[in-house]
Amino acid sequence: MLRLTNVFKLFNPGSPDEKTALSGIQLHLNPGDFVTVIGSNGAGKSTLMNIISGSMKSDQGQVQIEGQSVGHLPEYKRSRWIGRVFQDPMAGTAPHMSIEENLAMAYMRGKTRGLRFGVTGSRRSMFREQLQRLGIGLEDRLRAKVGMLSGGERQALSLLMVTFTQPQILLLDEHTAALDPARAELITRLTEDIVRELQLTTLMVTHNMEQAIRLGNRLIMMDKGKIILDIGPDRKGSLTVEQLLGEFERISGNKLSDDRIVLG
């Protein structure tokens, strides 16, 4: 489904601020895989997501989706395969537009657009039905401006919007990190439900080790631009935070210094 081969990314080459963000990344996701990604700040997690989505180009290596090389394609062309939810609840929606207008834009993504705006009676009924799945009452607020929603409500809406195009790959870039614990748990539950129902191949970056262990069928850990640990379903089910920390220290030779990863 998704394959990265020998991917490198260097920032500020030839300068005193030169930094290797990704170094020889090899990653393969099978259809239906739900892979969580853990690592300290600067490990390369967000760069990995940017390379996959097309918002950034690699310096070397290949990105393939269903066997097709997409490394040369810009982000908007990759959106036919990829949906992405960001950490910032403000990033995935248009705050000055209503809920139904945001949903209409998401629904039309990748389709040929005419001169008429996308909110019709039949689509409004479909939007209301889809919003009911979230269980937070947004189906009764279709004309409310998205900028008036809470962070958790916006993330729930963003999650629903990216599924409208039925992406083959879902990228979740710390999409619960900016929320309070109750809202974060709501979005986590919705994520599990949507990924399972639509059988989406998913890559989720998180700082929360407990969340990384609990969700999905596979876990990878990154450090200094490399994947240093790849744990499959056989081991993941019985893994603990303490064991994961021990694995990091054994492989890297260092203790994990980012408290946000341990505490979540």
FENVEN-V221500 format. One record per pair of residues at least 24 apart in sequence whose C-alpha atoms are under 6 Angstrom apart, sorted by the first residue. I is the first residue (numbers start at 0). J is the second residue. Records with the same first field share a line. If there is no record, write none. Layout:
I->J / J
This chain:
0->28 / 29 / 30 / 64 / 65
1->27 / 28 / 63 / 64
2->26 / 27 / 62 / 63
3->61 / 62
4->60 / 61
5->60
6->59 / 60
7->57 / 58 / 59
8->57 / 58
20->224
21->224
22->224 / 225
30->200
31->198 / 199 / 200
32->200
33->200 / 201 / 215 / 216
34->202 / 215 / 217 / 218
35->202 / 203 / 204 / 211 / 218
36->203 / 204 / 218 / 219 / 220
37->205 / 220
38->220 / 221
39->257
42->221 / 222 / 223 / 224
43->224
80->166 / 167
81->166 / 168 / 169
82->161 / 166 / 169
83->169 / 170 / 171
84->171
85->172 / 174
86->172 / 173 / 174
88->150 / 153 / 154
91->157
94->145 / 146
95->144
96->144
97->142 / 143 / 144 / 145
98->141 / 142 / 145
99->141
105->160
106->163
151->182
168->200 / 201
169->201
170->201 / 202 / 203
171->203
172->204
173->204 / 205
206->260 / 263
207->260 / 263
208->260
